Amino acid sequence: MRKETILTHNWYFTKAQQKEIPTYADKAWKKVTLPHTWNAKDGQDGGADYHRGACWYLKELNVYDIRIGREYAIEFGAAGYDAIVYLNGMEVTRHKGGYSKFRANLTPFLKKGKNTLVVKVSNEACDTIYPQMADFTFYGGLHRPAKFIELPETHFDEGCWCASGVRVWSDVKENGDALLHLKCKIKNPYHADTVRYTVQNQNGAHIAELYTDAKHGEITLPLQKVHLWQGILDPYLYTVTAELIRHNEILDHVQIKHGFRTFRVDPEKGFFLNGKLTPLRGVSRHQDKLGIGNALAEEDHMTDATLIREIGANTVRLAHYQQSEEFYALCDAYGFIVWAEIPFISKMLPTAEAHENALTQMNELIEQNFNHSSICFWGISNEITIGGDVEKLTENLKTLDKLVHDLDPTRLSTMAQVSMLPMESEQNHITDIVAYNHYFGWYGGTLTDNEIWLDQFHAKYPKRALGLSEYGCEGILTYHGDAPKMGDYSEEYQALYHEHMVKILHERPWLWGSYVWNMFDFGCDARNEGGVMGRNNKGLVTFDRKIKKDAFYLYKAYWTAEPMVHICGKRYAKRKGDTITVKAYSNMPTLILSVNGMEIDKKSANHIFVFENIPIVKGTHTITVSAGELSDMAIFEITDELPEHYTLKEDPSEAGVTNWFDDKTAPTDITLTFKEGFYSVRDSVRDILKSEEAGTVLANAFGSVSGIKVKKSMLMMLADQTPEDILKNPDTAKRFGMNPDEVLALVNGELQKIKIQK
């Protein structure tokens, strides 16, 4: 039988460069536990300056029983992003990609006694590994668990993609009967070896037992009236066990949870689960947390899943990379429909090596997670045209889509498009279904632009299934007011934004899926938004998972049946005036408002209850909103002046515009000049932003090209790019009747007027 040992403790770590493969850890090395990232702090504090480079891990493995015919391996849950594994000074394997499992066969290098395991891990920029550019921190480290594994010579073969070696899938008929398909791959099988498959229901009762020869390994089991996996309503899971048998001995075994379900997407009606219309309404999740980066422990994954279940979401987009196998298993158990994807995001690299890396990561994502019944969609890219609709992009997307269907004909492919991509784009017809990321009402436009755009697309392409892959708004708990507006970062505006969005989505069940961006605040060291450094604040829950914002309870009111009531604005604790407005979210039909124990008002409403012009006097008051025995309470103090910190004091130089090209005509001479000592489009965004004047030019130009209000702080996400690279986008340039060369010439001409700051 296989033996697995989790390697959590007694790892040593250093950022120091090593002239040769280290053989021991001296006093300069720091003792750490896995999971571990070296960017837990500096990847979340802002400045776009977190450590990106090669670091080293070392661990002593004491192995005293090495048996002939056994295979010994080390398995890493993930290493960000480029990892080389050494044992006793010899290179064992190299893995490129920061989010997938990989395994190294140690057998040829292992010796009895003490062995020195060394892993060199690098998260520095590399033009052959995705992601290249994105709005999140690229944490480095061994940020998922590691295992030492001992295998018999003959065992279920994980193959080069580190899969389980066993595949389970099913076909369910309309009458409830099913065909359970079982397939395995075995390394070094003997002619007499057999595989036993057993099936148990969720209560542990034995359902079936069947055998097949190991060389073939594939069999189909008919079952009658199976209990369906019905998402969050009834996430019923069977247990399938595959055992490899030789004579009277079990050599190896693999256990898999399986949910019987059917699904389909109708472009005019929406998503169907087991024949029932089930509009997918949920959240996206980044896999990181305040103070620990992306090195999450099992209890952190459980906390996230529990919060997602509490809000009532029935789907999760696990963005923008393969996430931990523990979380996919939790999605199976909690009934979340999952969109899983690879980090082919924001910018495509033109090299064959980079494309091969995208294909490799797709192979790993699907092979390693095929058996998770919660997964219904494989995502091939996210906002990939931000870096330009470059040559071979469409071809590469088609290649990725074909790979998805070759590897897994049982699921659908999808992609998330950037808002600026025209509806008519050929790329919208590559995958089975498509979705867009839209932020109307936050980065630009108005809230009603959301439904206008969605309805226009649906009317123009009624046979294309459309989803909303991202929508969201920053909400920072410090900022409050009675007149919230776009761009003020207040918790009240975030709530208003989501009030609009949840309503229009509820009215459009034909949208196959929608995903709040994001369930949790997350790390982006390049950001400086709303006075908060190093993070994206669009979460419904704070980065540390300790505070649920008001918008969280809005969705809970819409998406859950368990009775609830929540008073909004509790952090807007100081108010002024002789009347106040109290807002509450609830899934109850009627609420009663009381002030200091006295009933004041009673309202019936649909999820959002607004009690206006409640008379109040100076001092502290207890506000209660109730429905029968269900109630929530808030304390408000009426004062003459509101705290200054309720309003964001933003640097006026940060204000963006969207009409920079309006008073400019296409230049007759598009030759780029490069005067020494002056800025140009070939300087990095990081260097240009050192000058307030040059940074303003860049922010205004980028805002005009993108059609959204761009602040200089937002450009730090592009810190190591050049304007020349970014502005070579023919689609956006067309908005002004210009080609990319003319746009570049205009921007370069303005930058060439500004002296470089030393």
C-alpha positions in Angstrom: 0.0 0.0 0.0 1.1 3.6 -0.5 2.2 5.6 2.5 2.0 9.4 2.6 3.7 11.7 5.1 2.8 15.3 5.3 5.9 17.4 5.5 4.9 20.5 7.5 7.6 21.2 10.0 11.4 21.7 10.1 11.9 23.4 6.8 14.5 26.1 6.4 14.3 29.1 4.2 16.5 31.8 2.9 16.3 34.7 0.4 20.1 34.8 0.1 21.7 33.8 -3.2 23.5 30.5 -3.3 26.6 30.0 -5.3 26.0 26.2 -5.4 23.3 23.8 -4.3 23.3 24.1 -0.4 24.0 20.9 1.6 22.8 22.3 5.0 21.1 25.3 6.6 23.4 27.5 8.6 22.3 30.1 11.1 21.3 32.6 8.4 18.5 30.3 7.3 15.1 30.8 9.0 13.0 27.9 10.2 9.5 27.8 8.7 6.5 25.6 8.3 4.6 24.8 5.2 2.5 26.2 3.6 4.8 29.2 3.4 5.2 32.4 1.3 7.9 35.0 1.6 5.4 37.7 0.5 3.0 37.4 3.4 3.8 40.9 4.5 5.4 42.8 1.7 2.9 41.4 -0.9 0.1 43.3 0.9 1.6 46.6 2.1 1.5 48.5 -1.2 4.2 50.1 -3.3 4.5 47.4 -6.0 7.8 46.5 -4.4 7.3 43.0 -2.9 10.2 40.6 -3.2 10.3 38.8 -6.5 13.3 36.6 -7.0 14.8 33.2 -6.3 14.6 31.8 -2.8 15.6 28.5 -1.2 14.0 25.9 1.0 15.9 23.0 2.6 14.7 20.0 4.6 16.4 16.9 5.9 14.7 13.6 5.0 15.7 10.7 7.2 14.8 7.4 5.4 16.1 4.2 6.9 14.0 1.6 5.1 14.5 1.8 1.3 13.0 -1.3 -0.3 13.8 -2.6 -3.7 10.8 -2.3 -6.0 9.3 0.6 -4.2 9.0 4.2 -5.6 9.7 7.2 -3.4 8.4 10.7 -4.4 8.0 14.2 -3.1 4.7 16.0 -4.0 4.2 19.7 -3.7 0.7 21.2 -3.7 2.1 24.2 -5.5 5.2 26.3 -5.7 5.2 29.9 -7.0 6.2 30.1 -9.8 9.3 28.3 -11.0 10.6 25.5 -8.9 13.7 23.2 -9.2 13.9 20.2 -6.8 17.3 18.8 -5.7 18.0 15.7 -3.6 21.5 15.3 -2.2 22.9 17.9 -4.7 21.3 16.3 -7.8 18.5 18.0 -9.8 15.4 15.8 -9.7 12.8 17.9 -11.5 11.7 21.4 -12.5 8.1 22.7 -12.6 6.9 25.9 -14.2 3.6 27.2 -12.9 2.6 28.5 -9.5 -0.7 26.9 -8.7 -0.7 23.2 -9.7 0.5 20.0 -8.0 3.7 18.4 -9.2 5.6 15.3 -8.1 9.3 14.4 -8.3 10.5 10.8 -8.3 13.3 10.6 -5.7 14.0 6.9 -6.0 17.2 7.1 -8.1 18.7 9.8 -5.7 17.6 8.5 -2.3 20.0 6.9 0.1 19.6 5.3 3.5 19.8 7.7 6.4 20.0 11.5 6.0 19.0 13.0 2.7 19.1 16.7 1.9 16.0 18.0 0.0 16.5 21.5 -1.5 13.9 23.5 -3.5 14.8 26.6 -5.4 11.7 28.6 -6.0 11.4 31.9 -7.9 8.5 34.3 -8.5 10.5 36.7 -10.6 9.1 37.9 -13.9 9.6 35.2 -16.6 8.5 35.4 -20.2 7.6 31.7 -20.4 5.3 31.3 -17.4 1.8 32.6 -16.8 0.5 34.8 -15.3 2.4 37.8 -16.6 0.4 40.8 -15.6 -2.6 40.9 -13.2 -4.4 42.8 -10.5 -3.1 40.6 -7.6 0.1 39.8 -5.9 2.2 37.0 -7.4 3.2 35.4 -4.0 6.3 33.3 -4.0 7.0 30.2 -2.0 5.9 26.6 -1.2 2.4 27.9 -0.4 0.6 24.5 -0.3 1.3 21.3 1.6 4.1 18.9 0.7 4.0 15.1 1.0 6.6 12.3 1.0 5.1 9.4 -0.7 6.1 5.7 -0.8 4.5 3.7 -3.6 4.6 0.0 -4.5 6.2 -0.8 -7.9 2.7 -1.4 -9.3 0.3 1.5 -8.5 -2.3 3.8 -9.9 -0.3 6.0 -12.2 -0.6 9.7 -11.7 1.3 10.4 -14.9 3.1 13.5 -15.9 0.2 15.7 -14.8 0.1 14.4 -11.2 -3.5 13.2 -11.4 -5.0 10.5 -9.2 -4.7 7.7 -11.8 -8.5 7.1 -11.6 -11.3 8.9 -13.4 -14.9 8.7 -12.4 -17.8 10.2 -14.4 -21.5 9.4 -15.0 -24.4 9.7 -17.3 -27.8 10.2 -15.7 -31.0 9.3 -17.5 -34.3 11.1 -17.2 -35.8 8.3 -15.1 -33.0 8.6 -12.5 -31.0 5.6 -13.5 -27.3 6.2 -14.2 -24.2 4.8 -15.8 -21.1 5.2 -13.7 -18.0 5.2 -15.7 -14.7 4.0 -14.1 -11.3 4.2 -15.6 -7.8 3.8 -14.2 -4.2 3.9 -15.4 -1.7 1.6 -13.7 2.0 1.6 -13.8 3.8 -1.7 -14.2 0.8 -4.0 -14.0 1.3 -7.8 -13.9 -0.9 -10.0 -16.1 -2.9 -11.3 -13.2 -3.5 -8.0 -11.4 -7.1 -6.9 -11.0 -8.9 -3.7 -10.0 -11.8 -3.7 -7.6 -14.2 -0.8 -7.6 -16.7 -0.4 -4.8 -19.4 2.2 -4.4 -21.0 3.4 -1.2 -23.7 5.9 -0.7 -23.4 9.0 1.6 -24.5 6.9 4.6 -21.7 4.4 4.0 -24.0 1.7 2.8 -22.5 -0.7 0.2 -24.1 -0.2 -3.3 -21.9 -2.1 -5.7 -18.7 -4.1 -6.1 -17.1 -5.0 -9.5 -13.8 -6.1 -10.9 -11.8 -5.7 -14.0 -8.3 -6.6 -15.1 -5.6 -4.0 -14.4 -4.3 -3.7 -17.9 -7.7 -2.7 -19.2 -8.9 -0.8 -16.0 -12.1 0.5 -17.5 -15.7 -0.5 -16.8 -19.2 0.9 -16.7 -21.6 0.2 -13.9 -25.4 0.6 -14.3 -27.2 1.9 -11.3 -30.9 2.4 -10.6 -32.5 5.5 -9.2 -29.4 7.3 -7.9 -29.6 10.1 -5.4 -28.7 13.2 -7.4 -26.2 15.9 -6.4 -28.5 18.9 -6.4 -26.0 21.7 -5.7 -26.4 23.6 -2.4 -29.9 22.2 -1.9 -28.7 18.6 -1.6 -24.9 18.0 -2.3 -25.2 14.3 -2.1 -21.9 12.4 -2.6 -21.2 8.8 -3.2 -17.8 7.3 -2.4 -16.0 5.3 -5.1 -12.9 3.3 -4.1 -10.5 1.8 -6.6 -8.2 -1.0 -5.2 -5.4 -2.6 -7.1 -5.2 -6.3 -6.2 -2.5 -8.9 -6.7 -3.4 -12.4 -5.5 -4.6 -11.9 -2.0 -3.0 -8.4 -1.4 -4.2 -4.9 -2.0 -1.3 -3.0 -3.5 -2.8 0.5 -3.9 -6.0 2.3 -3.5 -7.6 5.6 -4.5 -10.8 7.0 -3.0 -13.0 9.6 -4.8 -16.2 11.4 -3.9 -18.7 11.5 -6.8 -22.0 13.4 -7.3 -24.5 12.2 -10.0 -25.7 15.3 -11.8 -26.6 16.6 -15.3 -26.3 20.2 -16.4 -26.8 22.3 -19.4 -26.9 25.9 -20.5 -29.7 27.3 -22.6 -28.8 30.7 -24.0 -32.4 31.9 -23.8 -33.3 30.4 -20.4 -30.2 29.9 -18.4 -28.4 27.2 -16.4 -30.2 23.9 -15.7 -29.0 21.5 -13.0 -30.6 18.0 -13.2 -33.3 19.5 -15.5 -34.2 22.3 -13.1 -33.7 26.0 -14.0 -31.0 27.1 -11.6 -29.7 30.6 -12.3 -26.1 30.6 -11.0 -25.6 33.6 -8.7 -22.4 33.6 -6.7 -19.0 35.0 -5.9 -15.4 34.9 -7.0 -12.6 33.9 -4.7 -8.9 34.7 -4.5 -6.9 32.3 -2.4 -5.1 34.6 0.0 -5.6 36.2 3.4 -4.3 39.1 5.5 -1.0 38.4 7.1 -0.4 34.9 5.6 -0.6 35.6 1.8 -1.6 32.6 -0.2 -0.2 30.1 2.3 -3.6 29.1 3.6 -4.1 26.3 6.1 -7.0 23.8 5.9 -9.0 25.8 8.5 -8.7 28.9 6.3 -10.2 27.1 3.4 -13.0 25.9 5.6 -13.7 29.4 6.9 -14.0 30.7 3.3 -16.3 27.9 2.2 -18.5 28.4 5.3 -18.8 32.1 4.6 -19.7 31.5 1.0 -22.4 29.0 2.1 -23.7 31.5 4.7 -24.3 34.2 2.0 -26.3 31.7 0.0 -24.2 31.6 -3.2 -24.8 28.6 -5.3 -21.7 29.0 -7.5 -18.1 30.1 -7.1 -15.6 31.3 -9.7 -12.2 30.2 -8.4 -10.1 32.9 -10.0 -7.6 33.4 -11.6 -5.7 30.2 -11.2 -5.9 26.6 -10.1 -6.8 26.6 -6.4 -6.1 24.1 -3.6 -7.4 20.6 -3.9 -8.9 21.0 -0.4 -11.1 23.8 -1.6 -12.4 21.9 -4.7 -13.4 19.1 -2.3 -15.2 21.6 -0.1 -17.1 22.8 -3.1 -18.2 19.2 -3.8 -19.4 18.8 -0.2 -21.1 22.2 0.0 -22.8 22.0 -3.4 -21.2 25.0 -5.1 -21.1 24.9 -8.9 -17.5 25.8 -9.8 -15.9 27.7 -12.6 -12.2 26.7 -12.5 -9.6 28.4 -14.7 -5.9 28.9 -15.5 -3.9 32.1 -15.2 -3.9 33.0 -18.9 -4.7 36.6 -17.9 -4.3 40.2 -19.1 -1.5 39.7 -21.5 -0.5 37.0 -24.0 3.2 36.4 -24.7 4.1 35.8 -28.3 6.5 32.9 -27.7 5.9 29.2 -28.3 7.3 28.4 -24.9 4.7 30.7 -23.2 1.8 29.1 -25.1 3.1 25.7 -24.1 3.1 26.8 -20.5 -0.6 27.8 -20.8 -1.4 24.4 -22.3 0.5 22.6 -19.6 -1.4 24.5 -16.9 -4.7 23.6 -18.5 -3.6 19.9 -18.6 -2.8 20.0 -14.9 -6.0 21.8 -14.0 -8.2 19.3 -15.7 -6.3 16.1 -15.0 -5.9 16.9 -11.3 -9.5 18.1 -10.8 -11.5 16.0 -13.2 -13.2 14.0 -10.4 -14.6 17.0 -8.7 -18.3 16.9 -9.5 -18.8 20.6 -8.5 -16.8 21.7 -11.5 -19.0 22.4 -14.5 -16.9 25.0 -16.4 -13.2 25.2 -17.4 -12.0 28.8 -18.0 -9.4 29.3 -20.7 -8.6 33.0 -20.1 -9.5 36.2 -18.3 -9.4 39.7 -19.8 -6.7 38.5 -22.1 -7.0 41.4 -24.5 -5.9 44.0 -21.9 -2.4 43.4 -23.3 -3.7 43.9 -26.8 -5.4 41.6 -29.4 -2.0 40.5 -30.6 -1.1 38.2 -33.4 -1.9 34.5 -32.7 -4.1 35.3 -29.7 -7.3 34.0 -31.3 -5.5 31.0 -32.6 -4.0 30.2 -29.1 -7.4 30.6 -27.5 -8.9 28.1 -30.0 -6.0 25.7 -29.2 -6.8 26.0 -25.5 -10.5 25.4 -26.1 -9.8 22.3 -28.2 -7.5 21.0 -25.5 -10.3 21.4 -22.9 -12.7 19.3 -25.0 -10.1 16.7 -25.8 -9.3 16.2 -22.2 -12.9 16.5 -20.9 -15.9 16.2 -23.2 -18.3 16.2 -20.2 -17.9 19.9 -19.2 -18.3 23.3 -20.9 -15.5 25.8 -21.7 -15.8 29.5 -21.0 -13.8 32.7 -20.8 -14.1 36.1 -19.1 -13.8 39.0 -21.5 -12.6 42.5 -20.6 -15.4 45.1 -20.7 -13.9 47.0 -23.7 -13.9 44.0 -26.0 -16.5 44.6 -28.7 -19.6 42.4 -28.7 -18.8 41.5 -32.3 -15.4 40.0 -31.4 -14.6 36.6 -32.9 -13.3 35.5 -29.5 -16.9 35.5 -28.2 -17.6 32.5 -30.3 -14.6 30.3 -29.3 -15.8 28.7 -26.1 -19.1 26.9 -25.4 -20.4 29.8 -23.3 -19.0 33.3 -22.6 -19.0 35.9 -19.9 -17.9 39.6 -19.5 -16.3 41.5 -16.6 -18.2 44.8 -16.2 -17.8 47.6 -13.7 -20.3 50.2 -14.9 -21.1 52.4 -12.0 -17.6 52.1 -10.5 -14.8 52.6 -12.9 -17.0 54.6 -15.3 -20.5 54.9 -16.8 -23.6 54.5 -14.7 -25.3 51.7 -12.9 -28.0 51.4 -15.5 -25.3 50.8 -18.2 -25.1 47.3 -16.8 -28.6 46.1 -17.8 -28.4 48.2 -21.0 -25.3 46.3 -22.1 -26.5 42.9 -21.0 -29.8 43.3 -22.8 -28.1 44.6 -26.0 -25.8 41.6 -26.1 -28.7 39.2 -25.5 -30.8 40.8 -28.2 -28.0 40.8 -30.7 -26.8 37.3 -30.0 -29.7 35.3 -28.5 -28.0 32.0 -29.3 -24.9 32.8 -27.3 -25.1 32.0 -23.6 -23.9 35.0 -21.7 -22.7 35.4 -18.1 -21.4 38.2 -15.9 -18.0 37.0 -14.8 -17.1 40.0 -12.6 -18.9 43.0 -11.2 -18.1 44.9 -8.1 -17.3 48.0 -6.2 -14.8 49.1 -3.5 -16.2 49.3 0.0 -14.0 50.6 2.8 -15.4 50.5 6.3 -14.0 53.9 7.3 -16.1 56.0 4.8 -19.7 56.9 5.3 -22.4 59.4 4.4 -26.0 60.0 3.6 -25.3 60.8 -0.1 -23.0 58.1 -1.3 -21.7 58.4 -4.9 -19.5 56.5 -7.3 -15.8 56.8 -6.4 -16.3 57.7 -2.7 -15.2 54.2 -1.5 -17.9 54.3 1.1 -19.6 51.2 2.5 -22.9 52.9 1.7 -22.1 53.3 -2.1 -20.9 49.7 -2.2 -24.3 48.7 -0.8 -26.2 50.8 -3.3 -24.2 49.4 -6.2 -25.0 45.8 -5.2 -28.6 46.7 -4.5 -28.9 47.6 -8.2 -26.9 44.6 -9.4 -28.7 41.9 -7.4 -32.0 43.2 -8.6 -31.2 43.3 -12.4 -29.5 39.9 -12.2 -32.5 38.4 -10.4 -34.7 39.7 -13.3 -32.5 38.0 -15.9 -32.4 34.3 -15.3 -31.1 33.8 -18.8 -27.7 34.9 -17.6 -26.2 31.5 -17.1 -24.0 32.8 -14.2 -23.0 36.0 -12.3 -20.1 36.4 -9.9 -19.5 39.2 -7.4 -15.9 40.5 -7.6 -15.0 39.6 -4.9 -16.1 37.5 -1.9 -13.1 38.7 0.1 -10.7 41.7 -0.1 -7.5 40.4 -1.5 -3.8 41.3 -1.9 -2.5 43.5 -4.7 0.7 45.1 -3.7 0.5 47.6 -6.6 -2.8 49.1 -5.4 -3.4 52.3 -3.4 -7.1 52.7 -3.4 -9.2 54.8 -1.1 -6.2 55.4 1.2 -5.7 51.7 1.6 -2.4 50.3 0.4 -1.7 46.9 -1.1 -5.2 45.4 -1.5 -8.3 45.3 -3.6 -11.2 46.3 -1.4 -14.1 45.0 -3.5 -14.7 42.1 -1.1 -18.0 41.5 0.6 -15.9 40.4 3.6 -12.7 42.0 4.9 -9.3 40.6 4.0 -8.9 39.0 7.5 -12.4 37.4 7.2 -13.5 39.1 10.4 -16.0 41.7 9.2 -18.9 41.2 6.8 -19.7 44.4 5.0 -23.3 45.5 4.6 -23.4 44.2 1.0 -22.8 40.7 2.3 -26.1 40.8 4.1 -27.9 42.1 1.0 -27.0 38.9 -0.9 -27.8 36.8 2.1 -31.3 38.4 2.1 -31.8 37.6 -1.6 -30.1 34.2 -1.7 -31.0 32.4 1.6 -34.3 31.1 3.0 -33.2 31.0 6.6 -34.9 34.0 8.3 -32.5 37.0 8.7 -32.5 40.7 9.3 -29.6 43.1 9.2 -29.5 46.9 9.9 -27.1 48.7 7.5 -24.7 51.5 8.4 -23.8 50.3 11.9 -20.3 51.6 11.3 -21.9 55.0 10.3 -22.4 55.3 14.0 -22.4 59.1 14.3 -25.2 60.9 12.5 -26.4 64.5 12.4 -29.7 66.2 11.9 -33.1 65.9 13.5 -34.2 62.9 11.4 -32.4 59.8 10.2 -32.9 57.1 7.6 -32.5 53.5 8.7 -32.0 50.8 6.0 -32.3 47.0 6.7 -31.9 43.9 4.6 -34.2 40.9 5.3 -35.8 37.9 3.6 -38.9 38.5 5.8 -42.0 40.2 4.3 -42.5 42.8 7.0 -40.2 44.6 9.5 -40.9 46.8 12.5 -38.6 49.7 13.5 -38.2 50.6 17.1 -36.3 53.5 18.7 -35.2 53.1 22.3 -37.8 50.3 22.7 -40.7 52.3 21.2 -42.3 51.1 18.0 -42.0 53.8 15.3 -42.7 52.3 11.9 -43.7 49.2 10.1 -42.9 48.4 6.4 -43.4 45.6 3.9 -40.8 45.3 1.2 -38.8 43.0 -1.0 -35.4 42.4 0.7 -34.5 46.1 1.1 -36.4 48.1 3.8 -35.9 51.8 4.0 -37.3 53.7 7.0 -37.1 57.4 6.2 -37.4 60.6 8.2 -37.3 58.9 11.6 -37.4 61.8 14.2 -34.4 61.7 16.5 -32.8 64.1 19.0 -29.2 64.7 20.0 -27.7 61.9 22.0 -27.3 58.1 21.7 -30.2 55.9 20.6 -30.8 52.2 20.2 -32.4 51.2 16.9 -34.1 47.8 16.6 -35.6 46.2 13.5 -37.6 43.1 14.0 -39.9 40.5 12.5 -41.5 38.4 15.2 -38.7 37.0 17.5 -36.1 37.8 14.8 -34.3 41.2 15.3 -31.2 43.2 14.8 -29.9 46.2 16.8 -27.7 49.2 16.1 -26.5 52.2 18.2 -26.5 55.6 16.6 -25.2 58.8 18.2 -26.6 62.1 16.9 -23.9 64.9 16.9 -23.4 68.4 15.6 -20.4 67.4 13.4 -19.5 64.2 11.7 -16.0 62.7 12.1 -13.6 63.9 9.4 -12.5 60.3 8.6 -16.0 59.5 7.3 -15.0 61.3 4.0 -12.0 60.2 1.9 -9.6 63.1 1.4 -8.2 62.2 -2.0 -5.2 63.8 -3.7 -6.7 66.0 -6.5 -3.9 64.9 -8.8 -5.3 61.4 -8.7 -8.5 62.4 -10.5 -8.7 60.7 -13.9 -10.4 62.0 -17.1 -11.8 60.1 -20.0 -11.6 62.6 -22.8 -7.9 63.2 -23.3 -8.0 62.8 -27.1 -11.1 64.9 -27.6 -9.1 68.0 -28.5 -6.4 66.2 -30.3 -6.1 65.3 -33.9 -4.1 62.4 -35.4 -0.5 63.6 -36.0 0.8 63.7 -39.5 4.2 62.5 -38.4 4.1 59.3 -36.3 7.9 59.1 -35.9 8.8 58.6 -32.3 11.4 60.9 -30.9 13.6 60.1 -27.9 15.3 63.2 -26.5 17.8 62.3 -23.8 16.7 63.3 -20.3 13.0 63.4 -21.2 10.3 60.8 -20.7 9.0 58.6 -23.6 6.7 55.7 -24.2 9.6 53.4 -23.8 10.2 54.2 -20.2 8.5 51.9 -17.7 5.2 53.0 -16.1 7.0 52.8 -12.7 9.6 55.4 -13.8 7.0 57.7 -15.5 4.9 57.7 -12.3 7.9 59.2 -10.4 6.9 62.5 -12.1 3.6 64.0 -11.1 3.2 65.7 -14.5 4.2 62.7 -16.6 2.1 60.4 -14.5 -0.9 62.7 -15.1 -0.3 62.5 -18.9 -0.2 58.7 -18.7 -3.3 58.4 -16.5 -5.3 60.7 -18.8 -4.2 58.9 -21.9 -4.9 55.4 -20.5 -8.2 56.5 -19.2 -9.2 57.8 -22.6 -8.1 54.6 -24.4 -9.9 52.3 -21.9 -13.0 54.4 -21.5 -12.8 54.4 -17.7 -11.4 56.8 -15.1 -7.9 55.8 -14.5 -6.0 57.0 -11.4 -2.2 57.1 -11.2 -2.2 54.7 -8.3 -4.1 52.1 -10.5 -1.3 52.3 -13.1 1.2 50.7 -10.6 -0.4 47.4 -11.6 1.4 47.9 -14.9 4.6 49.1 -13.2 7.1 47.1 -15.3 5.3 47.5 -18.6 6.0 50.4 -21.0 3.3 52.6 -22.6 4.5 51.5 -26.0 3.6 47.9 -25.1 0.3 48.7 -23.6 -1.1 51.2 -26.2 -0.6 48.9 -29.1 -4.2 47.8 -29.0 -6.0 48.4 -32.3 -9.5 48.0 -30.9 -9.2 50.8 -28.3 -7.3 53.1 -30.6 -10.2 52.9 -33.1 -12.4 54.7 -30.6 -10.7 57.9 -31.6 -10.4 57.3 -35.3 -6.7 56.6 -34.9 -4.4 53.7 -35.3 -2.0 52.6 -32.5 1.0 54.4 -34.0 -0.9 57.7 -34.0 -1.9 57.2 -30.4 1.6 56.3 -29.4 3.0 59.4 -31.2 0.5 61.7 -29.3 1.4 60.2 -25.9 5.1 60.2 -26.7 5.0 63.8 -27.8 3.5 64.9 -24.5 6.0 62.8 -22.5 8.9 64.2 -24.4 8.1 67.7 -23.1 8.7 66.5 -19.5 12.2 66.2 -18.0 13.1 62.9 -16.2 13.1 63.3 -12.5 16.3 62.0 -10.9 
